[in-house]
């Protein structure tokens, strides 16, 4: 009889809570008759209820299970904390690096030796089952120089100091797999490489073209997109499942200033559109477009390097401006990308160009690959090409060749990476600027 009472209780709680909350009383036979009339159970089910030793929930026929859904509670609020530390050693040949291309991240000659490449702390979770939040800060000096006045005392020393910086601060409304809304500061939706999380990069840094060409990698704005979740667009994120839906899209509107500029510096906005198609399980193709209208502000321009100008004996970094005080007006960005994943072989290719009013066209591309020797050891390689001004042939036109490995000691949580890059200048005298980078990563 215990099985009998379990059945009655289950039916009352999930289907007739209104009856249970009233003072009226009905018999078991009456309740079963009501369930039978509604087509939820049959005579055969009633017979099984009195004789079967199976759990009570098995009484509902299999064909009836998907006819109704009972939601007993909303997903509770949650607070999660994660972090990472990447300790790095860098050696670079000490040539004249003033007239060659280098990446922003710790690869100039004065960075020989040990450093903390990345320290990230992030908090994330759910407010409800559809509303999520994410906050991330950094504690390193990789971009500290951008926030300092070059005229300040000891600028060359202070620009490398550790500094706290807001990386992300946004919330997400998760409506369905093809309609998510993001609002706040986050990675702009322009490139699959942008959206690859730093701890999962197969090489120590993203490709040269990502570093030098394209819109701001982080900005404040709003985006409507497909739900990507924790999936990877391709096999570059070792250990993650690949996003296998046939289409991913994203439409974004941003200030266009870059991260940590809490208000727009002009009356215009930046827009991006991103589309990735996966016609087959092993391959995808993508295209992105970005448009930005940029006003003059040396801390937010993405037009390249400022020139050092002597003003009354003091050096300042300044951008060239036209007659009405604007560094470029209309900026257009294009991105074409593809990826192939077959067993242990993973290949990605990406081409980006930018052009607009007030400066010459720039382009670059990168082709990289990973080969899984074992479940925890991976060989990596990449070819980078960059031309920051197609109308000028000089030593800034670069071709880089990188080889390395990833040793996943404990997945991505404990990882050792090593890269060696041969850097060639396409035009002009070749400088001794090859670089060795290795870093050890711990996630917690």
Buried (B, 14 or more C-beta within 10 A) or exposed (E): EEBBEBBBEBBBEEBBEEBEEEEEEEEEEEBBEBBBEEEBBEEEBBEBBEEEEEEBEEBBBEEBEEEEEEEEEEEEEEEEEEBBBBBBBBBBBEBEBEEBBBBEBBBBBEBBEEBBBBBBBBBBBBBEEBEBBBBBBBBBBBBBBBEBEBEEEEEEEBBBEEBEBBBBBBBBBBEEEEEBEBEBBBBBBBBBBBBBBBBBBBBBBBBBBBBBBBBBBBBBBBBBBBBBEEBBBBBBBBEBEBBEEEEBBBBBBBBBBBBBBEEBBBEBBBBBBBBBBBEEEBBBEBBBBBBBBBBBBBEBBBBBEBEEEEEEEEEBBBBEBEEEEBBBBEBBBBBBBBBBBEEBEBBBBBBBBBBBBBBEBBBBBBBBBBBBEEEBEBBBBBBBBBBBBEEEEBBBBBBBBBBBBBBBBEEBBBBEBBBBBEBBBBEEEEBEBBBBBBBBBBBE
